[in-house]
Amino acid sequence: MVAPLTETAKTAVKFARVEPAASSTVEIVIGDVVVRVASDIESDHLAKILRAVRKA
């Protein structure tokens, strides 16, 4: 489960829409920020990127 840093982990994050596409990149929307990463990114690296975006 992923929870915003300002809230407790008891609150689940809900996703509104998933649009599958044939692409080598993945777009992840966090608030007003779009993070574009390669589809084969390591999960640890992606987690670090998402944490940095959430803190910004």
N, CA, C, O and CB atoms as a CASP TS submission, in Angstrom:
PFRMAT TS
TARGET T0000
AUTHOR 0000-0000-0000
METHOD Language model
MODEL 1
PARENT N/A
ATOM      1  N   MET     1       0.844  -1.176   0.000  1.00  0.00           N
ATOM      2  CA  MET     1       0.000   0.000   0.000  1.00  0.00           C
ATOM      3  C   MET     1       0.890   1.240   0.000  1.00  0.00           C
ATOM      4  O   MET     1       1.922   1.267   0.669  1.00  0.00           O
ATOM      5  CB  MET     1      -0.960  -0.002   1.219  1.00  0.00           C
ATOM      6  N   VAL     2       0.492   2.252  -0.743  1.00  0.00           N
ATOM      7  CA  VAL     2       1.210   3.521  -0.798  1.00  0.00           C
ATOM      8  C   VAL     2       0.330   4.572  -0.161  1.00  0.00           C
ATOM      9  O   VAL     2      -0.849   4.683  -0.498  1.00  0.00           O
ATOM     10  CB  VAL     2       1.589   3.911  -2.264  1.00  0.00           C
ATOM     11  N   ALA     3       0.886   5.347   0.757  1.00  0.00           N
ATOM     12  CA  ALA     3       0.121   6.401   1.417  1.00  0.00           C
ATOM     13  C   ALA     3       0.901   7.705   1.322  1.00  0.00           C
ATOM     14  O   ALA     3       2.130   7.693   1.387  1.00  0.00           O
ATOM     15  CB  ALA     3      -0.175   6.037   2.902  1.00  0.00           C
ATOM     16  N   PRO     4       0.207   8.828   1.171  1.00  0.00           N
ATOM     17  CA  PRO     4       0.896  10.122   1.150  1.00  0.00           C
ATOM     18  C   PRO     4       1.684  10.327   2.440  1.00  0.00           C
ATOM     19  O   PRO     4       1.284   9.830   3.492  1.00  0.00           O
ATOM     20  CB  PRO     4      -0.115  11.273   0.951  1.00  0.00           C
ATOM     21  N   LEU     5       2.787  11.046   2.373  1.00  0.00           N
ATOM     22  CA  LEU     5       3.635  11.246   3.539  1.00  0.00           C
ATOM     23  C   LEU     5       2.935  12.006   4.651  1.00  0.00           C
ATOM     24  O   LEU     5       3.284  11.832   5.819  1.00  0.00           O
ATOM     25  CB  LEU     5       4.882  11.973   3.142  1.00  0.00           C
ATOM     26  N   THR     6       1.957  12.845   4.326  1.00  0.00           N
ATOM     27  CA  THR     6       1.279  13.653   5.334  1.00  0.00           C
ATOM     28  C   THR     6       0.160  12.905   6.031  1.00  0.00           C
ATOM     29  O   THR     6      -0.407  13.417   6.996  1.00  0.00           O
ATOM     30  CB  THR     6       0.731  14.898   4.707  1.00  0.00           C
ATOM     31  N   GLU     7      -0.171  11.722   5.577  1.00  0.00           N
ATOM     32  CA  GLU     7      -1.250  10.942   6.174  1.00  0.00           C
ATOM     33  C   GLU     7      -0.707   9.626   6.698  1.00  0.00           C
ATOM     34  O   GLU     7       0.396   9.204   6.351  1.00  0.00           O
ATOM     35  CB  GLU     7      -2.376  10.693   5.156  1.00  0.00           C
ATOM     36  N   THR     8      -1.504   8.991   7.537  1.00  0.00           N
ATOM     37  CA  THR     8      -1.084   7.695   8.058  1.00  0.00           C
ATOM     38  C   THR     8      -1.252   6.628   6.995  1.00  0.00           C
ATOM     39  O   THR     8      -1.957   6.831   6.007  1.00  0.00           O
ATOM     40  CB  THR     8      -1.884   7.327   9.317  1.00  0.00           C
ATOM     41  N   ALA     9      -0.609   5.502   7.196  1.00  0.00           N
ATOM     42  CA  ALA     9      -0.662   4.405   6.226  1.00  0.00           C
ATOM     43  C   ALA     9      -2.016   3.709   6.220  1.00  0.00           C
ATOM     44  O   ALA     9      -2.237   2.809   5.410  1.00  0.00           O
ATOM     45  CB  ALA     9       0.429   3.393   6.523  1.00  0.00           C
ATOM     46  N   LYS    10      -2.922   4.103   7.099  1.00  0.00           N
ATOM     47  CA  LYS    10      -4.249   3.490   7.150  1.00  0.00           C
ATOM     48  C   LYS    10      -5.137   3.936   5.989  1.00  0.00           C
ATOM     49  O   LYS    10      -6.125   3.272   5.675  1.00  0.00           O
ATOM     50  CB  LYS    10      -4.925   3.826   8.469  1.00  0.00           C
ATOM     51  N   THR    11      -4.792   5.048   5.355  1.00  0.00           N
ATOM     52  CA  THR    11      -5.579   5.574   4.246  1.00  0.00           C
ATOM     53  C   THR    11      -5.048   5.010   2.929  1.00  0.00           C
ATOM     54  O   THR    11      -3.891   5.233   2.572  1.00  0.00           O
ATOM     55  CB  THR    11      -5.545   7.126   4.233  1.00  0.00           C
ATOM     56  N   ALA    12      -5.892   4.286   2.219  1.00  0.00           N
ATOM     57  CA  ALA    12      -5.477   3.692   0.944  1.00  0.00           C
ATOM     58  C   ALA    12      -5.504   4.739  -0.165  1.00  0.00           C
ATOM     59  O   ALA    12      -6.346   5.636  -0.162  1.00  0.00           O
ATOM     60  CB  ALA    12      -6.387   2.501   0.576  1.00  0.00           C
ATOM     61  N   VAL    13      -4.595   4.620  -1.092  1.00  0.00           N
ATOM     62  CA  VAL    13      -4.555   5.495  -2.254  1.00  0.00           C
ATOM     63  C   VAL    13      -5.346   4.831  -3.367  1.00  0.00           C
ATOM     64  O   VAL    13      -5.132   3.656  -3.666  1.00  0.00           O
ATOM     65  CB  VAL    13      -3.088   5.791  -2.701  1.00  0.00           C
ATOM     66  N   LYS    14      -6.259   5.574  -3.982  1.00  0.00           N
ATOM     67  CA  LYS    14      -7.099   5.021  -5.043  1.00  0.00           C
ATOM     68  C   LYS    14      -6.686   5.610  -6.380  1.00  0.00           C
ATOM     69  O   LYS    14      -6.342   6.789  -6.472  1.00  0.00           O
ATOM     70  CB  LYS    14      -8.595   5.298  -4.767  1.00  0.00           C
ATOM     71  N   PHE    15      -6.723   4.788  -7.407  1.00  0.00           N
ATOM     72  CA  PHE    15      -6.360   5.222  -8.747  1.00  0.00           C
ATOM     73  C   PHE    15      -7.622   5.342  -9.589  1.00  0.00           C
ATOM     74  O   PHE    15      -8.489   4.469  -9.550  1.00  0.00           O
ATOM     75  CB  PHE    15      -5.353   4.240  -9.398  1.00  0.00           C
ATOM     76  N   ALA    16      -7.718   6.418 -10.342  1.00  0.00           N
ATOM     77  CA  ALA    16      -8.924   6.697 -11.099  1.00  0.00           C
ATOM     78  C   ALA    16      -8.973   5.983 -12.438  1.00  0.00           C
ATOM     79  O   ALA    16     -10.049   5.574 -12.876  1.00  0.00           O
ATOM     80  CB  ALA    16      -9.051   8.162 -11.314  1.00  0.00           C
ATOM     81  N   ARG    17      -7.829   5.825 -13.099  1.00  0.00           N
ATOM     82  CA  ARG    17      -7.876   5.310 -14.462  1.00  0.00           C
ATOM     83  C   ARG    17      -6.542   4.669 -14.830  1.00  0.00           C
ATOM     84  O   ARG    17      -5.476   5.147 -14.443  1.00  0.00           O
ATOM     85  CB  ARG    17      -8.224   6.433 -15.454  1.00  0.00           C
ATOM     86  N   VAL    18      -6.625   3.596 -15.573  1.00  0.00           N
ATOM     87  CA  VAL    18      -5.439   2.942 -16.123  1.00  0.00           C
ATOM     88  C   VAL    18      -5.641   2.818 -17.616  1.00  0.00           C
ATOM     89  O   VAL    18      -6.639   2.259 -18.069  1.00  0.00           O
ATOM     90  CB  VAL    18      -5.186   1.541 -15.466  1.00  0.00           C
ATOM     91  N   GLU    19      -4.692   3.339 -18.389  1.00  0.00           N
ATOM     92  CA  GLU    19      -4.787   3.267 -19.841  1.00  0.00           C
ATOM     93  C   GLU    19      -3.599   2.482 -20.380  1.00  0.00           C
ATOM     94  O   GLU    19      -2.503   3.030 -20.493  1.00  0.00           O
ATOM     95  CB  GLU    19      -4.842   4.685 -20.469  1.00  0.00           C
ATOM     96  N   PRO    20      -3.793   1.218 -20.712  1.00  0.00           N
ATOM     97  CA  PRO    20      -2.678   0.438 -21.258  1.00  0.00           C
ATOM     98  C   PRO    20      -2.286   0.940 -22.645  1.00  0.00           C
ATOM     99  O   PRO    20      -3.135   1.284 -23.467  1.00  0.00           O
ATOM    100  CB  PRO    20      -3.048  -1.055 -21.322  1.00  0.00           C
ATOM    101  N   ALA    21      -0.994   0.970 -22.877  1.00  0.00           N
ATOM    102  CA  ALA    21      -0.498   1.418 -24.178  1.00  0.00           C
ATOM    103  C   ALA    21       0.793   0.674 -24.494  1.00  0.00           C
ATOM    104  O   ALA    21       1.557   0.322 -23.595  1.00  0.00           O
ATOM    105  CB  ALA    21      -0.269   2.962 -24.195  1.00  0.00           C
ATOM    106  N   ALA    22       1.020   0.445 -25.756  1.00  0.00           N
ATOM    107  CA  ALA    22       2.258  -0.208 -26.186  1.00  0.00           C
ATOM    108  C   ALA    22       3.356   0.850 -26.222  1.00  0.00           C
ATOM    109  O   ALA    22       3.472   1.606 -27.187  1.00  0.00           O
ATOM    110  CB  ALA    22       2.089  -0.903 -27.592  1.00  0.00           C
ATOM    111  N   SER    23       4.148   0.894 -25.176  1.00  0.00           N
ATOM    112  CA  SER    23       5.174   1.920 -25.072  1.00  0.00           C
ATOM    113  C   SER    23       6.313   1.420 -24.203  1.00  0.00           C
ATOM    114  O   SER    23       6.130   0.538 -23.365  1.00  0.00           O
ATOM    115  CB  SER    23       4.592   3.222 -24.502  1.00  0.00           C
ATOM    116  N   SER    24       7.476   1.985 -24.409  1.00  0.00           N
ATOM    117  CA  SER    24       8.615   1.604 -23.590  1.00  0.00           C
ATOM    118  C   SER    24       8.745   2.492 -22.359  1.00  0.00           C
ATOM    119  O   SER    24       9.637   2.281 -21.539  1.00  0.00           O
ATOM    120  CB  SER    24       9.889   1.662 -24.408  1.00  0.00           C
ATOM    121  N   THR    25       7.862   3.487 -22.219  1.00  0.00           N
ATOM    122  CA  THR    25       7.865   4.336 -21.033  1.00  0.00           C
ATOM    123  C   THR    25       6.539   4.217 -20.303  1.00  0.00           C
ATOM    124  O   THR    25       5.513   3.849 -20.874  1.00  0.00           O
ATOM    125  CB  THR    25       8.139   5.800 -21.410  1.00  0.00           C
ATOM    126  N   VAL    26       6.600   4.540 -19.024  1.00  0.00           N
ATOM    127  CA  VAL    26       5.416   4.511 -18.168  1.00  0.00           C
ATOM    128  C   VAL    26       5.260   5.898 -17.573  1.00  0.00           C
ATOM    129  O   VAL    26       6.240   6.500 -17.135  1.00  0.00           O
ATOM    130  CB  VAL    26       5.531   3.413 -17.043  1.00  0.00           C
ATOM    131  N   GLU    27       4.031   6.414 -17.555  1.00  0.00           N
ATOM    132  CA  GLU    27       3.748   7.703 -16.942  1.00  0.00           C
ATOM    133  C   GLU    27       2.977   7.460 -15.654  1.00  0.00           C
ATOM    134  O   GLU    27       1.953   6.777 -15.648  1.00  0.00           O
ATOM    135  CB  GLU    27       2.950   8.629 -17.910  1.00  0.00           C
ATOM    136  N   ILE    28       3.481   8.028 -14.563  1.00  0.00           N
ATOM    137  CA  ILE    28       2.828   7.911 -13.265  1.00  0.00           C
ATOM    138  C   ILE    28       2.468   9.318 -12.825  1.00  0.00           C
ATOM    139  O   ILE    28       3.336  10.188 -12.752  1.00  0.00           O
ATOM    140  CB  ILE    28       3.746   7.189 -12.206  1.00  0.00           C
ATOM    141  N   VAL    29       1.186   9.552 -12.528  1.00  0.00           N
ATOM    142  CA  VAL    29       0.718  10.870 -12.118  1.00  0.00           C
ATOM    143  C   VAL    29       0.615  10.895 -10.600  1.00  0.00           C
ATOM    144  O   VAL    29      -0.075  10.072  -9.997  1.00  0.00           O
ATOM    145  CB  VAL    29      -0.654  11.216 -12.778  1.00  0.00           C
ATOM    146  N   ILE    30       1.315  11.854  -9.987  1.00  0.00           N
ATOM    147  CA  ILE    30       1.260  12.054  -8.540  1.00  0.00           C
ATOM    148  C   ILE    30       0.864  13.503  -8.322  1.00  0.00           C
ATOM    149  O   ILE    30       1.689  14.405  -8.468  1.00  0.00           O
ATOM    150  CB  ILE    30       2.638  11.711  -7.836  1.00  0.00           C
ATOM    151  N   GLY    31      -0.386  13.727  -7.976  1.00  0.00           N
ATOM    152  CA  GLY    31      -0.868  15.097  -7.824  1.00  0.00           C
ATOM    153  C   GLY    31      -0.797  15.816  -9.148  1.00  0.00           C
ATOM    154  O   GLY    31      -1.439  15.408 -10.116  1.00  0.00           O
ATOM    155  N   ASP    32      -0.014  16.894  -9.203  1.00  0.00           N
ATOM    156  CA  ASP    32       0.149  17.685 -10.422  1.00  0.00           C
ATOM    157  C   ASP    32       1.424  17.324 -11.184  1.00  0.00           C
ATOM    158  O   ASP    32       1.786  18.008 -12.142  1.00  0.00           O
ATOM    159  CB  ASP    32       0.161  19.163 -10.081  1.00  0.00           C
ATOM    160  N   VAL    33       2.106  16.259 -10.768  1.00  0.00           N
ATOM    161  CA  VAL    33       3.387  15.884 -11.363  1.00  0.00           C
ATOM    162  C   VAL    33       3.236  14.604 -12.172  1.00  0.00           C
ATOM    163  O   VAL    33       2.599  13.652 -11.722  1.00  0.00           O
ATOM    164  CB  VAL    33       4.464  15.705 -10.273  1.00  0.00           C
ATOM    165  N   VAL    34       3.819  14.582 -13.363  1.00  0.00           N
ATOM    166  CA  VAL    34       3.853  13.375 -14.185  1.00  0.00           C
ATOM    167  C   VAL    34       5.288  12.869 -14.196  1.00  0.00           C
ATOM    168  O   VAL    34       6.205  13.579 -14.609  1.00  0.00           O
ATOM    169  CB  VAL    34       3.331  13.651 -15.646  1.00  0.00           C
ATOM    170  N   VAL    35       5.474  11.633 -13.738  1.00  0.00           N
ATOM    171  CA  VAL    35       6.794  11.003 -13.722  1.00  0.00           C
ATOM    172  C   VAL    35       6.839  10.025 -14.888  1.00  0.00           C
ATOM    173  O   VAL    35       6.014   9.116 -14.967  1.00  0.00           O
ATOM    174  CB  VAL    35       7.082  10.277 -12.349  1.00  0.00           C
ATOM    175  N   ARG    36       7.796  10.205 -15.791  1.00  0.00           N
ATOM    176  CA  ARG    36       7.957   9.297 -16.932  1.00  0.00           C
ATOM    177  C   ARG    36       9.218   8.479 -16.720  1.00  0.00           C
ATOM    178  O   ARG    36      10.306   9.029 -16.550  1.00  0.00           O
ATOM    179  CB  ARG    36       8.022  10.081 -18.285  1.00  0.00           C
ATOM    180  N   VAL    37       9.063   7.163 -16.730  1.00  0.00           N
ATOM    181  CA  VAL    37      10.201   6.263 -16.518  1.00  0.00           C
ATOM    182  C   VAL    37      10.158   5.148 -17.546  1.00  0.00           C
ATOM    183  O   VAL    37       9.121   4.883 -18.154  1.00  0.00           O
ATOM    184  CB  VAL    37      10.194   5.679 -15.079  1.00  0.00           C
ATOM    185  N   ALA    38      11.294   4.500 -17.731  1.00  0.00           N
ATOM    186  CA  ALA    38      11.363   3.345 -18.630  1.00  0.00           C
ATOM    187  C   ALA    38      10.548   2.203 -18.036  1.00  0.00           C
ATOM    188  O   ALA    38      10.477   2.050 -16.816  1.00  0.00           O
ATOM    189  CB  ALA    38      12.841   2.904 -18.866  1.00  0.00           C
ATOM    190  N   SER    39       9.941   1.412 -18.891  1.00  0.00           N
ATOM    191  CA  SER    39       9.087   0.323 -18.410  1.00  0.00           C
ATOM    192  C   SER    39       9.876  -0.773 -17.718  1.00  0.00           C
ATOM    193  O   SER    39       9.299  -1.570 -16.977  1.00  0.00           O
ATOM    194  CB  SER    39       8.308  -0.268 -19.558  1.00  0.00           C
ATOM    195  N   ASP    40      11.183  -0.832 -17.941  1.00  0.00           N
ATOM    196  CA  ASP    40      12.001  -1.869 -17.311  1.00  0.00           C
ATOM    197  C   ASP    40      12.806  -1.345 -16.122  1.00  0.00           C
ATOM    198  O   ASP    40      13.832  -1.926 -15.769  1.00  0.00           O
ATOM    199  CB  ASP    40      12.940  -2.471 -18.331  1.00  0.00           C
ATOM    200  N   ILE    41      12.353  -0.255 -15.504  1.00  0.00           N
ATOM    201  CA  ILE    41      13.060   0.340 -14.370  1.00  0.00           C
ATOM    202  C   ILE    41      13.032  -0.621 -13.180  1.00  0.00           C
ATOM    203  O   ILE    41      12.053  -1.335 -12.966  1.00  0.00           O
ATOM    204  CB  ILE    41      12.429   1.706 -13.984  1.00  0.00           C
ATOM    205  N   GLU    42      14.112  -0.626 -12.419  1.00  0.00           N
ATOM    206  CA  GLU    42      14.177  -1.444 -11.211  1.00  0.00           C
ATOM    207  C   GLU    42      13.218  -0.869 -10.166  1.00  0.00           C
ATOM    208  O   GLU    42      13.103   0.350 -10.038  1.00  0.00           O
ATOM    209  CB  GLU    42      15.636  -1.505 -10.655  1.00  0.00           C
ATOM    210  N   SER    43      12.541  -1.722  -9.432  1.00  0.00           N
ATOM    211  CA  SER    43      11.543  -1.272  -8.463  1.00  0.00           C
ATOM    212  C   SER    43      12.154  -0.409  -7.361  1.00  0.00           C
ATOM    213  O   SER    43      11.510   0.534  -6.900  1.00  0.00           O
ATOM    214  CB  SER    43      10.843  -2.469  -7.846  1.00  0.00           C
ATOM    215  N   ASP    44      13.379  -0.706  -6.927  1.00  0.00           N
ATOM    216  CA  ASP    44      14.033   0.106  -5.898  1.00  0.00           C
ATOM    217  C   ASP    44      14.302   1.521  -6.395  1.00  0.00           C
ATOM    218  O   ASP    44      14.102   2.489  -5.661  1.00  0.00           O
ATOM    219  CB  ASP    44      15.343  -0.549  -5.457  1.00  0.00           C
ATOM    220  N   HIS    45      14.750   1.640  -7.628  1.00  0.00           N
ATOM    221  CA  HIS    45      15.021   2.958  -8.216  1.00  0.00           C
ATOM    222  C   HIS    45      13.720   3.745  -8.368  1.00  0.00           C
ATOM    223  O   HIS    45      13.675   4.937  -8.067  1.00  0.00           O
ATOM    224  CB  HIS    45      15.725   2.812  -9.591  1.00  0.00           C
ATOM    225  N   LEU    46      12.671   3.084  -8.830  1.00  0.00           N
ATOM    226  CA  LEU    46      11.372   3.743  -8.976  1.00  0.00           C
ATOM    227  C   LEU    46      10.862   4.222  -7.626  1.00  0.00           C
ATOM    228  O   LEU    46      10.331   5.328  -7.526  1.00  0.00           O
ATOM    229  CB  LEU    46      10.352   2.792  -9.621  1.00  0.00           C
ATOM    230  N   ALA    47      11.013   3.417  -6.596  1.00  0.00           N
ATOM    231  CA  ALA    47      10.569   3.810  -5.256  1.00  0.00           C
ATOM    232  C   ALA    47      11.298   5.067  -4.789  1.00  0.00           C
ATOM    233  O   ALA    47      10.676   5.947  -4.194  1.00  0.00           O
ATOM    234  CB  ALA    47      10.797   2.663  -4.255  1.00  0.00           C
ATOM    235  N   LYS    48      12.601   5.170  -5.045  1.00  0.00           N
ATOM    236  CA  LYS    48      13.372   6.357  -4.667  1.00  0.00           C
ATOM    237  C   LYS    48      12.880   7.590  -5.412  1.00  0.00           C
ATOM    238  O   LYS    48      12.766   8.668  -4.829  1.00  0.00           O
ATOM    239  CB  LYS    48      14.863   6.140  -4.944  1.00  0.00           C
ATOM    240  N   ILE    49      12.588   7.432  -6.695  1.00  0.00           N
ATOM    241  CA  ILE    49      12.083   8.552  -7.494  1.00  0.00           C
ATOM    242  C   ILE    49      10.737   9.025  -6.958  1.00  0.00           C
ATOM    243  O   ILE    49      10.520  10.225  -6.791  1.00  0.00           O
ATOM    244  CB  ILE    49      11.953   8.147  -8.975  1.00  0.00           C
ATOM    245  N   LEU    50       9.837   8.087  -6.690  1.00  0.00           N
ATOM    246  CA  LEU    50       8.505   8.453  -6.212  1.00  0.00           C
ATOM    247  C   LEU    50       8.565   9.104  -4.834  1.00  0.00           C
ATOM    248  O   LEU    50       7.806  10.035  -4.563  1.00  0.00           O
ATOM    249  CB  LEU    50       7.604   7.221  -6.167  1.00  0.00           C
ATOM    250  N   ARG    51       9.444   8.638  -3.967  1.00  0.00           N
ATOM    251  CA  ARG    51       9.605   9.273  -2.652  1.00  0.00           C
ATOM    252  C   ARG    51      10.090  10.715  -2.806  1.00  0.00           C
ATOM    253  O   ARG    51       9.612  11.610  -2.109  1.00  0.00           O
ATOM    254  CB  ARG    51      10.596   8.468  -1.777  1.00  0.00           C
ATOM    255  N   ALA    52      11.035  10.938  -3.716  1.00  0.00           N
ATOM    256  CA  ALA    52      11.557  12.287  -3.943  1.00  0.00           C
ATOM    257  C   ALA    52      10.472  13.215  -4.473  1.00  0.00           C
ATOM    258  O   ALA    52      10.390  14.374  -4.067  1.00  0.00           O
ATOM    259  CB  ALA    52      12.734  12.247  -4.921  1.00  0.00           C
ATOM    260  N   VAL    53       9.649  12.713  -5.369  1.00  0.00           N
ATOM    261  CA  VAL    53       8.559  13.528  -5.926  1.00  0.00           C
ATOM    262  C   VAL    53       7.550  13.864  -4.840  1.00  0.00           C
ATOM    263  O   VAL    53       7.078  14.998  -4.763  1.00  0.00           O
ATOM    264  CB  VAL    53       7.861  12.793  -7.097  1.00  0.00           C
ATOM    265  N   ARG    54       7.217  12.896  -4.006  1.00  0.00           N
ATOM    266  CA  ARG    54       6.238  13.132  -2.946  1.00  0.00           C
ATOM    267  C   ARG    54       6.747  14.134  -1.919  1.00  0.00           C
ATOM    268  O   ARG    54       5.953  14.878  -1.344  1.00  0.00           O
ATOM    269  CB  ARG    54       5.886  11.824  -2.257  1.00  0.00           C
ATOM    270  N   LYS    55       8.060  14.169  -1.677  1.00  0.00           N
ATOM    271  CA  LYS    55       8.633  15.116  -0.714  1.00  0.00           C
ATOM    272  C   LYS    55       8.719  16.530  -1.280  1.00  0.00           C
ATOM    273  O   LYS    55       8.707  17.501  -0.523  1.00  0.00           O
ATOM    274  CB  LYS    55      10.018  14.653  -0.287  1.00  0.00           C
ATOM    275  N   ALA    56       8.805  16.655  -2.598  1.00  0.00           N
ATOM    276  CA  ALA    56       8.980  17.970  -3.234  1.00  0.00           C
ATOM    277  C   ALA    56       7.722  18.807  -3.159  1.00  0.00           C
ATOM    278  O   ALA    56       7.701  19.937  -3.646  1.00  0.00           O
ATOM    279  CB  ALA    56       9.391  17.806  -4.686  1.00  0.00           C
TER
END
